[in-house]
Amino acid sequence: MRDIELMMDDYRLTTAEILYHMPDHPTLLQTYVWQDLDLAPRYPILSRFLTFWQCNLDGALHSVRLGQKEVLIPAQLIHADAELTIH
């Protein structure tokens, strides 16, 4: 139920592609994909995750690329050209 409430408060499905340096081989980059509901443009949940990453994980961040999609959208109205009755 929490997710539906967040979506109604304009939270959107946010996907982040995180590139980071591998701890044992700093010249190599690894990809991590993160996904959660978040609120644009401040992205508080992603910011909290990235802060956790920088404080607790060994792989230094290289870059973060974002994408988002509104999950709950208003219904689209389609007008019918004909109405059929079946008994």
PDB file with SEQRES, HELIX, SHEET and CRYST1 records, atoms N, CA, C and O in Angstrom:
SEQRES   1 A   87  MET ARG ASP ILE GLU LEU MET MET ASP ASP TYR ARG LEU          
SEQRES   2 A   87  THR THR ALA GLU ILE LEU TYR HIS MET PRO ASP HIS PRO          
SEQRES   3 A   87  THR LEU LEU GLN THR TYR VAL TRP GLN ASP LEU ASP LEU          
SEQRES   4 A   87  ALA PRO ARG TYR PRO ILE LEU SER ARG PHE LEU THR PHE          
SEQRES   5 A   87  TRP GLN CYS ASN LEU ASP GLY ALA LEU HIS SER VAL ARG          
SEQRES   6 A   87  LEU GLY GLN LYS GLU VAL LEU ILE PRO ALA GLN LEU ILE          
SEQRES   7 A   87  HIS ALA ASP ALA GLU LEU THR ILE HIS                          
HELIX    1 AA1 ARG A    2  MET A    8  1                                   7    
HELIX    2 AA2 PRO A   44  ASN A   56  1                                  13    
SHEET    1 AA1 3 LEU A  29  ASP A  38  0                                        
SHEET    2 AA1 3 ARG A  12  HIS A  21 -1                                        
SHEET    3 AA1 3 LEU A  61  LYS A  69 -1                                        
CRYST1    1.000    1.000    1.000  90.00  90.00  90.00 P 1           1          
ATOM      1  N   MET A   1       0.819  -1.188   0.000  1.00  0.00           N  
ATOM      2  CA  MET A   1       0.000   0.000   0.000  1.00  0.00           C  
ATOM      3  C   MET A   1       0.869   1.261   0.000  1.00  0.00           C  
ATOM      4  O   MET A   1       0.466   2.294  -0.534  1.00  0.00           O  
ATOM      5  N   ARG A   2       2.030   1.176   0.584  1.00  0.00           N  
ATOM      6  CA  ARG A   2       2.926   2.315   0.655  1.00  0.00           C  
ATOM      7  C   ARG A   2       3.274   2.833  -0.731  1.00  0.00           C  
ATOM      8  O   ARG A   2       3.309   4.045  -0.942  1.00  0.00           O  
ATOM      9  N   ASP A   3       3.533   1.936  -1.684  1.00  0.00           N  
ATOM     10  CA  ASP A   3       3.928   2.345  -3.027  1.00  0.00           C  
ATOM     11  C   ASP A   3       2.823   3.125  -3.726  1.00  0.00           C  
ATOM     12  O   ASP A   3       3.101   4.126  -4.388  1.00  0.00           O  
ATOM     13  N   ILE A   4       1.592   2.691  -3.594  1.00  0.00           N  
ATOM     14  CA  ILE A   4       0.485   3.389  -4.241  1.00  0.00           C  
ATOM     15  C   ILE A   4       0.336   4.796  -3.656  1.00  0.00           C  
ATOM     16  O   ILE A   4       0.095   5.754  -4.389  1.00  0.00           O  
ATOM     17  N   GLU A   5       0.480   4.913  -2.351  1.00  0.00           N  
ATOM     18  CA  GLU A   5       0.398   6.229  -1.717  1.00  0.00           C  
ATOM     19  C   GLU A   5       1.514   7.147  -2.212  1.00  0.00           C  
ATOM     20  O   GLU A   5       1.283   8.332  -2.455  1.00  0.00           O  
ATOM     21  N   LEU A   6       2.708   6.609  -2.360  1.00  0.00           N  
ATOM     22  CA  LEU A   6       3.813   7.413  -2.877  1.00  0.00           C  
ATOM     23  C   LEU A   6       3.562   7.846  -4.315  1.00  0.00           C  
ATOM     24  O   LEU A   6       3.828   8.994  -4.672  1.00  0.00           O  
ATOM     25  N   MET A   7       3.052   6.938  -5.142  1.00  0.00           N  
ATOM     26  CA  MET A   7       2.780   7.272  -6.539  1.00  0.00           C  
ATOM     27  C   MET A   7       1.716   8.360  -6.650  1.00  0.00           C  
ATOM     28  O   MET A   7       1.765   9.192  -7.556  1.00  0.00           O  
ATOM     29  N   MET A   8       0.774   8.352  -5.742  1.00  0.00           N  
ATOM     30  CA  MET A   8      -0.256   9.383  -5.764  1.00  0.00           C  
ATOM     31  C   MET A   8       0.305  10.730  -5.301  1.00  0.00           C  
ATOM     32  O   MET A   8      -0.272  11.776  -5.597  1.00  0.00           O  
ATOM     33  N   ASP A   9       1.419  10.709  -4.582  1.00  0.00           N  
ATOM     34  CA  ASP A   9       2.089  11.937  -4.163  1.00  0.00           C  
ATOM     35  C   ASP A   9       3.169  12.357  -5.148  1.00  0.00           C  
ATOM     36  O   ASP A   9       4.084  13.095  -4.785  1.00  0.00           O  
ATOM     37  N   ASP A  10       3.072  11.892  -6.400  1.00  0.00           N  
ATOM     38  CA  ASP A  10       3.956  12.269  -7.516  1.00  0.00           C  
ATOM     39  C   ASP A  10       5.340  11.632  -7.458  1.00  0.00           C  
ATOM     40  O   ASP A  10       6.266  12.113  -8.111  1.00  0.00           O  
ATOM     41  N   TYR A  11       5.495  10.551  -6.682  1.00  0.00           N  
ATOM     42  CA  TYR A  11       6.737   9.796  -6.760  1.00  0.00           C  
ATOM     43  C   TYR A  11       6.717   9.011  -8.069  1.00  0.00           C  
ATOM     44  O   TYR A  11       5.666   8.545  -8.507  1.00  0.00           O  
ATOM     45  N   ARG A  12       7.874   8.872  -8.680  1.00  0.00           N  
ATOM     46  CA  ARG A  12       7.975   8.163  -9.961  1.00  0.00           C  
ATOM     47  C   ARG A  12       8.995   7.039  -9.857  1.00  0.00           C  
ATOM     48  O   ARG A  12       9.909   7.071  -9.034  1.00  0.00           O  
ATOM     49  N   LEU A  13       8.809   6.051 -10.713  1.00  0.00           N  
ATOM     50  CA  LEU A  13       9.767   4.956 -10.766  1.00  0.00           C  
ATOM     51  C   LEU A  13      11.072   5.516 -11.316  1.00  0.00           C  
ATOM     52  O   LEU A  13      11.127   5.979 -12.455  1.00  0.00           O  
ATOM     53  N   THR A  14      12.105   5.470 -10.512  1.00  0.00           N  
ATOM     54  CA  THR A  14      13.395   6.051 -10.875  1.00  0.00           C  
ATOM     55  C   THR A  14      14.417   4.933 -11.004  1.00  0.00           C  
ATOM     56  O   THR A  14      14.538   4.080 -10.125  1.00  0.00           O  
ATOM     57  N   THR A  15      15.144   4.947 -12.101  1.00  0.00           N  
ATOM     58  CA  THR A  15      16.196   3.971 -12.342  1.00  0.00           C  
ATOM     59  C   THR A  15      17.514   4.720 -12.473  1.00  0.00           C  
ATOM     60  O   THR A  15      17.615   5.692 -13.221  1.00  0.00           O  
ATOM     61  N   ALA A  16      18.513   4.264 -11.747  1.00  0.00           N  
ATOM     62  CA  ALA A  16      19.837   4.881 -11.810  1.00  0.00           C  
ATOM     63  C   ALA A  16      20.847   3.837 -12.253  1.00  0.00           C  
ATOM     64  O   ALA A  16      20.943   2.757 -11.670  1.00  0.00           O  
ATOM     65  N   GLU A  17      21.594   4.175 -13.285  1.00  0.00           N  
ATOM     66  CA  GLU A  17      22.721   3.340 -13.708  1.00  0.00           C  
ATOM     67  C   GLU A  17      23.965   3.947 -13.067  1.00  0.00           C  
ATOM     68  O   GLU A  17      24.372   5.058 -13.407  1.00  0.00           O  
ATOM     69  N   ILE A  18      24.556   3.212 -12.147  1.00  0.00           N  
ATOM     70  CA  ILE A  18      25.692   3.713 -11.373  1.00  0.00           C  
ATOM     71  C   ILE A  18      26.959   3.032 -11.884  1.00  0.00           C  
ATOM     72  O   ILE A  18      27.066   1.805 -11.870  1.00  0.00           O  
ATOM     73  N   LEU A  19      27.902   3.830 -12.326  1.00  0.00           N  
ATOM     74  CA  LEU A  19      29.214   3.309 -12.707  1.00  0.00           C  
ATOM     75  C   LEU A  19      30.171   3.592 -11.557  1.00  0.00           C  
ATOM     76  O   LEU A  19      30.230   4.711 -11.046  1.00  0.00           O  
ATOM     77  N   TYR A  20      30.911   2.579 -11.159  1.00  0.00           N  
ATOM     78  CA  TYR A  20      31.856   2.751 -10.056  1.00  0.00           C  
ATOM     79  C   TYR A  20      33.147   2.010 -10.362  1.00  0.00           C  
ATOM     80  O   TYR A  20      33.174   1.061 -11.146  1.00  0.00           O  
ATOM     81  N   HIS A  21      34.216   2.469  -9.721  1.00  0.00           N  
ATOM     82  CA  HIS A  21      35.523   1.845  -9.884  1.00  0.00           C  
ATOM     83  C   HIS A  21      35.592   0.598  -9.009  1.00  0.00           C  
ATOM     84  O   HIS A  21      35.246   0.647  -7.829  1.00  0.00           O  
ATOM     85  N   MET A  22      36.034  -0.507  -9.578  1.00  0.00           N  
ATOM     86  CA  MET A  22      36.171  -1.736  -8.805  1.00  0.00           C  
ATOM     87  C   MET A  22      37.274  -1.549  -7.751  1.00  0.00           C  
ATOM     88  O   MET A  22      38.350  -1.043  -8.069  1.00  0.00           O  
ATOM     89  N   PRO A  23      37.013  -1.951  -6.507  1.00  0.00           N  
ATOM     90  CA  PRO A  23      38.003  -1.722  -5.442  1.00  0.00           C  
ATOM     91  C   PRO A  23      39.366  -2.375  -5.700  1.00  0.00           C  
ATOM     92  O   PRO A  23      40.401  -1.775  -5.411  1.00  0.00           O  
ATOM     93  N   ASP A  24      39.372  -3.589  -6.238  1.00  0.00           N  
ATOM     94  CA  ASP A  24      40.643  -4.294  -6.467  1.00  0.00           C  
ATOM     95  C   ASP A  24      41.341  -3.858  -7.746  1.00  0.00           C  
ATOM     96  O   ASP A  24      42.556  -4.014  -7.875  1.00  0.00           O  
ATOM     97  N   HIS A  25      40.584  -3.313  -8.694  1.00  0.00           N  
ATOM     98  CA  HIS A  25      41.125  -2.864  -9.979  1.00  0.00           C  
ATOM     99  C   HIS A  25      40.538  -1.497 -10.302  1.00  0.00           C  
ATOM    100  O   HIS A  25      39.573  -1.418 -11.062  1.00  0.00           O  
ATOM    101  N   PRO A  26      41.089  -0.419  -9.750  1.00  0.00           N  
ATOM    102  CA  PRO A  26      40.493   0.907  -9.869  1.00  0.00           C  
ATOM    103  C   PRO A  26      40.384   1.443 -11.297  1.00  0.00           C  
ATOM    104  O   PRO A  26      39.631   2.384 -11.546  1.00  0.00           O  
ATOM    105  N   THR A  27      41.124   0.857 -12.232  1.00  0.00           N  
ATOM    106  CA  THR A  27      41.025   1.333 -13.617  1.00  0.00           C  
ATOM    107  C   THR A  27      39.825   0.729 -14.344  1.00  0.00           C  
ATOM    108  O   THR A  27      39.473   1.180 -15.434  1.00  0.00           O  
ATOM    109  N   LEU A  28      39.194  -0.289 -13.752  1.00  0.00           N  
ATOM    110  CA  LEU A  28      38.025  -0.916 -14.360  1.00  0.00           C  
ATOM    111  C   LEU A  28      36.742  -0.369 -13.749  1.00  0.00           C  
ATOM    112  O   LEU A  28      36.676  -0.101 -12.550  1.00  0.00           O  
ATOM    113  N   LEU A  29      35.719  -0.208 -14.593  1.00  0.00           N  
ATOM    114  CA  LEU A  29      34.422   0.261 -14.132  1.00  0.00           C  
ATOM    115  C   LEU A  29      33.426  -0.890 -14.089  1.00  0.00           C  
ATOM    116  O   LEU A  29      33.456  -1.781 -14.937  1.00  0.00           O  
ATOM    117  N   GLN A  30      32.562  -0.864 -13.115  1.00  0.00           N  
ATOM    118  CA  GLN A  30      31.494  -1.853 -12.967  1.00  0.00           C  
ATOM    119  C   GLN A  30      30.168  -1.097 -12.956  1.00  0.00           C  
ATOM    120  O   GLN A  30      30.111   0.063 -12.548  1.00  0.00           O  
ATOM    121  N   THR A  31      29.106  -1.759 -13.405  1.00  0.00           N  
ATOM    122  CA  THR A  31      27.783  -1.134 -13.434  1.00  0.00           C  
ATOM    123  C   THR A  31      26.899  -1.741 -12.358  1.00  0.00           C  
ATOM    124  O   THR A  31      26.908  -2.950 -12.127  1.00  0.00           O  
ATOM    125  N   TYR A  32      26.129  -0.865 -11.701  1.00  0.00           N  
ATOM    126  CA  TYR A  32      25.118  -1.279 -10.740  1.00  0.00           C  
ATOM    127  C   TYR A  32      23.829  -0.553 -11.108  1.00  0.00           C  
ATOM    128  O   TYR A  32      23.843   0.660 -11.316  1.00  0.00           O  
ATOM    129  N   VAL A  33      22.725  -1.274 -11.189  1.00  0.00           N  
ATOM    130  CA  VAL A  33      21.445  -0.657 -11.522  1.00  0.00           C  
ATOM    131  C   VAL A  33      20.584  -0.616 -10.265  1.00  0.00           C  
ATOM    132  O   VAL A  33      20.329  -1.643  -9.637  1.00  0.00           O  
ATOM    133  N   TRP A  34      20.142   0.589  -9.910  1.00  0.00           N  
ATOM    134  CA  TRP A  34      19.319   0.830  -8.717  1.00  0.00           C  
ATOM    135  C   TRP A  34      17.943   1.292  -9.192  1.00  0.00           C  
ATOM    136  O   TRP A  34      17.845   2.067 -10.143  1.00  0.00           O  
ATOM    137  N   GLN A  35      16.877   0.820  -8.535  1.00  0.00           N  
ATOM    138  CA  GLN A  35      15.527   1.212  -8.932  1.00  0.00           C  
ATOM    139  C   GLN A  35      14.638   1.304  -7.701  1.00  0.00           C  
ATOM    140  O   GLN A  35      14.624   0.407  -6.858  1.00  0.00           O  
ATOM    141  N   ASP A  36      13.886   2.417  -7.612  1.00  0.00           N  
ATOM    142  CA  ASP A  36      12.962   2.622  -6.512  1.00  0.00           C  
ATOM    143  C   ASP A  36      12.051   3.786  -6.874  1.00  0.00           C  
ATOM    144  O   ASP A  36      12.285   4.480  -7.863  1.00  0.00           O  
ATOM    145  N   LEU A  37      11.019   3.996  -6.079  1.00  0.00           N  
ATOM    146  CA  LEU A  37      10.170   5.167  -6.257  1.00  0.00           C  
ATOM    147  C   LEU A  37      10.866   6.353  -5.609  1.00  0.00           C  
ATOM    148  O   LEU A  37      11.333   6.262  -4.473  1.00  0.00           O  
ATOM    149  N   ASP A  38      10.936   7.476  -6.337  1.00  0.00           N  
ATOM    150  CA  ASP A  38      11.621   8.643  -5.822  1.00  0.00           C  
ATOM    151  C   ASP A  38      10.949   9.905  -6.344  1.00  0.00           C  
ATOM    152  O   ASP A  38      10.177   9.857  -7.302  1.00  0.00           O  
ATOM    153  N   LEU A  39      11.243  11.016  -5.721  1.00  0.00           N  
ATOM    154  CA  LEU A  39      10.589  12.286  -6.014  1.00  0.00           C  
ATOM    155  C   LEU A  39      11.563  13.222  -6.714  1.00  0.00           C  
ATOM    156  O   LEU A  39      12.562  13.646  -6.133  1.00  0.00           O  
ATOM    157  N   ALA A  40      11.260  13.543  -7.975  1.00  0.00           N  
ATOM    158  CA  ALA A  40      12.100  14.465  -8.742  1.00  0.00           C  
ATOM    159  C   ALA A  40      11.759  15.890  -8.336  1.00  0.00           C  
ATOM    160  O   ALA A  40      10.624  16.117  -7.918  1.00  0.00           O  
ATOM    161  N   PRO A  41      12.626  16.838  -8.425  1.00  0.00           N  
ATOM    162  CA  PRO A  41      14.006  16.787  -8.934  1.00  0.00           C  
ATOM    163  C   PRO A  41      15.062  16.566  -7.851  1.00  0.00           C  
ATOM    164  O   PRO A  41      16.251  16.494  -8.161  1.00  0.00           O  
ATOM    165  N   ARG A  42      14.649  16.458  -6.591  1.00  0.00           N  
ATOM    166  CA  ARG A  42      15.640  16.347  -5.509  1.00  0.00           C  
ATOM    167  C   ARG A  42      16.126  14.917  -5.291  1.00  0.00           C  
ATOM    168  O   ARG A  42      17.250  14.724  -4.829  1.00  0.00           O  
ATOM    169  N   TYR A  43      15.319  13.917  -5.608  1.00  0.00           N  
ATOM    170  CA  TYR A  43      15.659  12.500  -5.465  1.00  0.00           C  
ATOM    171  C   TYR A  43      16.200  12.179  -4.070  1.00  0.00           C  
ATOM    172  O   TYR A  43      17.355  11.772  -3.945  1.00  0.00           O  
ATOM    173  N   PRO A  44      15.394  12.351  -3.024  1.00  0.00           N  
ATOM    174  CA  PRO A  44      15.886  12.119  -1.658  1.00  0.00           C  
ATOM    175  C   PRO A  44      16.280  10.671  -1.370  1.00  0.00           C  
ATOM    176  O   PRO A  44      17.234  10.434  -0.628  1.00  0.00           O  
ATOM    177  N   ILE A  45      15.579   9.714  -1.932  1.00  0.00           N  
ATOM    178  CA  ILE A  45      15.885   8.304  -1.652  1.00  0.00           C  
ATOM    179  C   ILE A  45      17.181   7.900  -2.348  1.00  0.00           C  
ATOM    180  O   ILE A  45      18.013   7.216  -1.751  1.00  0.00           O  
ATOM    181  N   LEU A  46      17.363   8.311  -3.592  1.00  0.00           N  
ATOM    182  CA  LEU A  46      18.605   8.024  -4.311  1.00  0.00           C  
ATOM    183  C   LEU A  46      19.774   8.738  -3.646  1.00  0.00           C  
ATOM    184  O   LEU A  46      20.855   8.163  -3.518  1.00  0.00           O  
ATOM    185  N   SER A  47      19.577   9.968  -3.226  1.00  0.00           N  
ATOM    186  CA  SER A  47      20.656  10.708  -2.549  1.00  0.00           C  
ATOM    187  C   SER A  47      21.093   9.999  -1.275  1.00  0.00           C  
ATOM    188  O   SER A  47      22.286   9.915  -0.983  1.00  0.00           O  
ATOM    189  N   ARG A  48      20.126   9.491  -0.518  1.00  0.00           N  
ATOM    190  CA  ARG A  48      20.446   8.753   0.710  1.00  0.00           C  
ATOM    191  C   ARG A  48      21.230   7.478   0.379  1.00  0.00           C  
ATOM    192  O   ARG A  48      22.177   7.128   1.083  1.00  0.00           O  
ATOM    193  N   PHE A  49      20.831   6.785  -0.702  1.00  0.00           N  
ATOM    194  CA  PHE A  49      21.533   5.570  -1.106  1.00  0.00           C  
ATOM    195  C   PHE A  49      22.964   5.885  -1.531  1.00  0.00           C  
ATOM    196  O   PHE A  49      23.893   5.168  -1.158  1.00  0.00           O  
ATOM    197  N   LEU A  50      23.153   6.959  -2.314  1.00  0.00           N  
ATOM    198  CA  LEU A  50      24.495   7.319  -2.774  1.00  0.00           C  
ATOM    199  C   LEU A  50      25.388   7.769  -1.606  1.00  0.00           C  
ATOM    200  O   LEU A  50      26.592   7.513  -1.607  1.00  0.00           O  
ATOM    201  N   THR A  51      24.793   8.436  -0.620  1.00  0.00           N  
ATOM    202  CA  THR A  51      25.549   8.813   0.576  1.00  0.00           C  
ATOM    203  C   THR A  51      25.996   7.563   1.330  1.00  0.00           C  
ATOM    204  O   THR A  51      27.140   7.475   1.774  1.00  0.00           O  
ATOM    205  N   PHE A  52      25.082   6.592   1.472  1.00  0.00           N  
ATOM    206  CA  PHE A  52      25.441   5.315   2.094  1.00  0.00           C  
ATOM    207  C   PHE A  52      26.582   4.654   1.327  1.00  0.00           C  
ATOM    208  O   PHE A  52      27.530   4.150   1.928  1.00  0.00           O  
ATOM    209  N   TRP A  53      26.486   4.657  -0.009  1.00  0.00           N  
ATOM    210  CA  TRP A  53      27.508   4.036  -0.861  1.00  0.00           C  
ATOM    211  C   TRP A  53      28.873   4.667  -0.573  1.00  0.00           C  
ATOM    212  O   TRP A  53      29.855   3.963  -0.338  1.00  0.00           O  
ATOM    213  N   GLN A  54      28.922   5.998  -0.594  1.00  0.00           N  
ATOM    214  CA  GLN A  54      30.203   6.688  -0.420  1.00  0.00           C  
ATOM    215  C   GLN A  54      30.794   6.468   0.971  1.00  0.00           C  
ATOM    216  O   GLN A  54      32.014   6.421   1.125  1.00  0.00           O  
ATOM    217  N   CYS A  55      29.941   6.336   1.975  1.00  0.00           N  
ATOM    218  CA  CYS A  55      30.430   6.172   3.352  1.00  0.00           C  
ATOM    219  C   CYS A  55      30.809   4.736   3.698  1.00  0.00           C  
ATOM    220  O   CYS A  55      31.700   4.518   4.519  1.00  0.00           O  
ATOM    221  N   ASN A  56      30.145   3.748   3.083  1.00  0.00           N  
ATOM    222  CA  ASN A  56      30.301   2.366   3.543  1.00  0.00           C  
ATOM    223  C   ASN A  56      30.873   1.383   2.529  1.00  0.00           C  
ATOM    224  O   ASN A  56      31.296   0.295   2.921  1.00  0.00           O  
ATOM    225  N   LEU A  57      30.903   1.719   1.257  1.00  0.00           N  
ATOM    226  CA  LEU A  57      31.384   0.773   0.252  1.00  0.00           C  
ATOM    227  C   LEU A  57      32.730   1.228  -0.298  1.00  0.00           C  
ATOM    228  O   LEU A  57      33.047   2.417  -0.287  1.00  0.00           O  
ATOM    229  N   ASP A  58      33.516   0.272  -0.779  1.00  0.00           N  
ATOM    230  CA  ASP A  58      34.872   0.577  -1.241  1.00  0.00           C  
ATOM    231  C   ASP A  58      34.932   1.122  -2.660  1.00  0.00           C  
ATOM    232  O   ASP A  58      35.860   1.865  -2.980  1.00  0.00           O  
ATOM    233  N   GLY A  59      33.997   0.790  -3.507  1.00  0.00           N  
ATOM    234  CA  GLY A  59      34.045   1.222  -4.903  1.00  0.00           C  
ATOM    235  C   GLY A  59      33.706   2.697  -5.053  1.00  0.00           C  
ATOM    236  O   GLY A  59      32.585   3.115  -4.761  1.00  0.00           O  
ATOM    237  N   ALA A  60      34.680   3.490  -5.511  1.00  0.00           N  
ATOM    238  CA  ALA A  60      34.446   4.933  -5.700  1.00  0.00           C  
ATOM    239  C   ALA A  60      33.494   5.161  -6.868  1.00  0.00           C  
ATOM    240  O   ALA A  60      33.615   4.525  -7.915  1.00  0.00           O  
ATOM    241  N   LEU A  61      32.553   6.068  -6.679  1.00  0.00           N  
ATOM    242  CA  LEU A  61      31.582   6.365  -7.738  1.00  0.00           C  
ATOM    243  C   LEU A  61      32.253   7.082  -8.901  1.00  0.00           C  
ATOM    244  O   LEU A  61      33.100   7.955  -8.710  1.00  0.00           O  
ATOM    245  N   HIS A  62      31.860   6.698 -10.102  1.00  0.00           N  
ATOM    246  CA  HIS A  62      32.353   7.362 -11.317  1.00  0.00           C  
ATOM    247  C   HIS A  62      31.269   8.273 -11.881  1.00  0.00           C  
ATOM    248  O   HIS A  62      31.512   9.456 -12.121  1.00  0.00           O  
ATOM    249  N   SER A  63      30.065   7.722 -12.094  1.00  0.00           N  
ATOM    250  CA  SER A  63      28.969   8.527 -12.644  1.00  0.00           C  
ATOM    251  C   SER A  63      27.633   7.852 -12.333  1.00  0.00           C  
ATOM    252  O   SER A  63      27.564   6.657 -12.045  1.00  0.00           O  
ATOM    253  N   VAL A  64      26.579   8.663 -12.405  1.00  0.00           N  
ATOM    254  CA  VAL A  64      25.218   8.173 -12.188  1.00  0.00           C  
ATOM    255  C   VAL A  64      24.354   8.736 -13.298  1.00  0.00           C  
ATOM    256  O   VAL A  64      24.352   9.941 -13.548  1.00  0.00           O  
ATOM    257  N   ARG A  65      23.618   7.852 -13.963  1.00  0.00           N  
ATOM    258  CA  ARG A  65      22.701   8.271 -15.030  1.00  0.00           C  
ATOM    259  C   ARG A  65      21.290   7.890 -14.614  1.00  0.00           C  
ATOM    260  O   ARG A  65      21.035   6.758 -14.204  1.00  0.00           O  
ATOM    261  N   LEU A  66      20.364   8.859 -14.724  1.00  0.00           N  
ATOM    262  CA  LEU A  66      19.003   8.670 -14.234  1.00  0.00           C  
ATOM    263  C   LEU A  66      17.997   8.526 -15.360  1.00  0.00           C  
ATOM    264  O   LEU A  66      18.165   9.068 -16.453  1.00  0.00           O  
ATOM    265  N   GLY A  67      16.950   7.781 -15.059  1.00  0.00           N  
ATOM    266  CA  GLY A  67      15.768   7.692 -15.906  1.00  0.00           C  
ATOM    267  C   GLY A  67      14.570   7.580 -14.986  1.00  0.00           C  
ATOM    268  O   GLY A  67      14.672   7.022 -13.893  1.00  0.00           O  
ATOM    269  N   GLN A  68      13.439   8.105 -15.417  1.00  0.00           N  
ATOM    270  CA  GLN A  68      12.246   8.005 -14.568  1.00  0.00           C  
ATOM    271  C   GLN A  68      11.012   7.830 -15.431  1.00  0.00           C  
ATOM    272  O   GLN A  68      10.983   8.215 -16.600  1.00  0.00           O  
ATOM    273  N   LYS A  69       9.998   7.241 -14.824  1.00  0.00           N  
ATOM    274  CA  LYS A  69       8.742   6.976 -15.514  1.00  0.00           C  
ATOM    275  C   LYS A  69       7.614   7.132 -14.521  1.00  0.00           C  
ATOM    276  O   LYS A  69       7.644   6.567 -13.429  1.00  0.00           O  
ATOM    277  N   GLU A  70       6.613   7.910 -14.915  1.00  0.00           N  
ATOM    278  CA  GLU A  70       5.430   8.052 -14.088  1.00  0.00           C  
ATOM    279  C   GLU A  70       4.640   6.757 -14.169  1.00  0.00           C  
ATOM    280  O   GLU A  70       4.300   6.311 -15.265  1.00  0.00           O  
ATOM    281  N   VAL A  71       4.345   6.150 -13.037  1.00  0.00           N  
ATOM    282  CA  VAL A  71       3.689   4.850 -13.019  1.00  0.00           C  
ATOM    283  C   VAL A  71       2.179   4.997 -13.089  1.00  0.00           C  
ATOM    284  O   VAL A  71       1.526   4.347 -13.905  1.00  0.00           O  
ATOM    285  N   LEU A  72       1.628   5.844 -12.243  1.00  0.00           N  
ATOM    286  CA  LEU A  72       0.190   6.099 -12.275  1.00  0.00           C  
ATOM    287  C   LEU A  72      -0.074   7.284 -13.187  1.00  0.00           C  
ATOM    288  O   LEU A  72       0.398   8.392 -12.934  1.00  0.00           O  
ATOM    289  N   ILE A  73      -0.825   7.044 -14.242  1.00  0.00           N  
ATOM    290  CA  ILE A  73      -1.153   8.123 -15.168  1.00  0.00           C  
ATOM    291  C   ILE A  73      -2.669   8.208 -15.285  1.00  0.00           C  
ATOM    292  O   ILE A  73      -3.361   7.211 -15.076  1.00  0.00           O  
ATOM    293  N   PRO A  74      -3.196   9.388 -15.617  1.00  0.00           N  
ATOM    294  CA  PRO A  74      -4.643   9.504 -15.770  1.00  0.00           C  
ATOM    295  C   PRO A  74      -5.156   8.575 -16.878  1.00  0.00           C  
ATOM    296  O   PRO A  74      -4.472   8.332 -17.872  1.00  0.00           O  
ATOM    297  N   ALA A  75      -6.355   8.074 -16.684  1.00  0.00           N  
ATOM    298  CA  ALA A  75      -6.949   7.192 -17.694  1.00  0.00           C  
ATOM    299  C   ALA A  75      -7.178   7.965 -18.983  1.00  0.00           C  
ATOM    300  O   ALA A  75      -7.531   9.144 -18.965  1.00  0.00           O  
ATOM    301  N   GLN A  76      -6.972   7.287 -20.090  1.00  0.00           N  
ATOM    302  CA  GLN A  76      -7.212   7.912 -21.384  1.00  0.00           C  
ATOM    303  C   GLN A  76      -8.632   7.599 -21.822  1.00  0.00           C  
ATOM    304  O   GLN A  76      -9.088   6.460 -21.721  1.00  0.00           O  
ATOM    305  N   LEU A  77      -9.323   8.612 -22.308  1.00  0.00           N  
ATOM    306  CA  LEU A  77     -10.689   8.467 -22.745  1.00  0.00           C  
ATOM    307  C   LEU A  77     -10.708   8.201 -24.249  1.00  0.00           C  
ATOM    308  O   LEU A  77     -10.117   8.950 -25.026  1.00  0.00           O  
ATOM    309  N   ILE A  78     -11.388   7.135 -24.651  1.00  0.00           N  
ATOM    310  CA  ILE A  78     -11.500   6.804 -26.067  1.00  0.00           C  
ATOM    311  C   ILE A  78     -12.988   6.778 -26.402  1.00  0.00           C  
ATOM    312  O   ILE A  78     -13.766   6.067 -25.767  1.00  0.00           O  
ATOM    313  N   HIS A  79     -13.370   7.557 -27.400  1.00  0.00           N  
ATOM    314  CA  HIS A  79     -14.769   7.609 -27.810  1.00  0.00           C  
ATOM    315  C   HIS A  79     -15.072   6.463 -28.761  1.00  0.00           C  
ATOM    316  O   HIS A  79     -14.317   6.204 -29.698  1.00  0.00           O  
ATOM    317  N   ALA A  80     -16.174   5.784 -28.514  1.00  0.00           N  
ATOM    318  CA  ALA A  80     -16.571   4.663 -29.368  1.00  0.00           C  
ATOM    319  C   ALA A  80     -17.349   5.188 -30.570  1.00  0.00           C  
ATOM    320  O   ALA A  80     -18.123   6.139 -30.461  1.00  0.00           O  
ATOM    321  N   ASP A  81     -17.129   4.547 -31.725  1.00  0.00           N  
ATOM    322  CA  ASP A  81     -17.854   4.917 -32.941  1.00  0.00           C  
ATOM    323  C   ASP A  81     -19.224   4.235 -32.995  1.00  0.00           C  
ATOM    324  O   ASP A  81     -20.134   4.724 -33.664  1.00  0.00           O  
ATOM    325  N   ALA A  82     -19.370   3.129 -32.308  1.00  0.00           N  
ATOM    326  CA  ALA A  82     -20.630   2.395 -32.367  1.00  0.00           C  
ATOM    327  C   ALA A  82     -20.864   1.699 -31.027  1.00  0.00           C  
ATOM    328  O   ALA A  82     -19.937   1.467 -30.251  1.00  0.00           O  
ATOM    329  N   GLU A  83     -22.133   1.376 -30.784  1.00  0.00           N  
ATOM    330  CA  GLU A  83     -22.494   0.638 -29.581  1.00  0.00           C  
ATOM    331  C   GLU A  83     -23.314  -0.557 -30.003  1.00  0.00           C  
ATOM    332  O   GLU A  83     -24.325  -0.412 -30.689  1.00  0.00           O  
ATOM    333  N   LEU A  84     -22.882  -1.740 -29.596  1.00  0.00           N  
ATOM    334  CA  LEU A  84     -23.571  -2.981 -29.961  1.00  0.00           C  
ATOM    335  C   LEU A  84     -24.181  -3.611 -28.719  1.00  0.00           C  
ATOM    336  O   LEU A  84     -23.577  -3.596 -27.647  1.00  0.00           O  
ATOM    337  N   THR A  85     -25.364  -4.156 -28.864  1.00  0.00           N  
ATOM    338  CA  THR A  85     -26.020  -4.868 -27.769  1.00  0.00           C  
ATOM    339  C   THR A  85     -26.127  -6.336 -28.143  1.00  0.00           C  
ATOM    340  O   THR A  85     -26.646  -6.690 -29.201  1.00  0.00           O  
ATOM    341  N   ILE A  86     -25.628  -7.177 -27.259  1.00  0.00           N  
ATOM    342  CA  ILE A  86     -25.691  -8.619 -27.495  1.00  0.00           C  
ATOM    343  C   ILE A  86     -26.576  -9.236 -26.419  1.00  0.00           C  
ATOM    344  O   ILE A  86     -26.375  -8.998 -25.228  1.00  0.00           O  
ATOM    345  N   HIS A  87     -27.549 -10.024 -26.840  1.00  0.00           N  
ATOM    346  CA  HIS A  87     -28.480 -10.630 -25.879  1.00  0.00           C  
ATOM    347  C   HIS A  87     -27.923 -11.914 -25.351  1.00  0.00           C  
ATOM    348  O   HIS A  87     -28.561 -12.572 -24.530  1.00  0.00           O  
TER     349      HIS A  87                                                      
END                                                                             
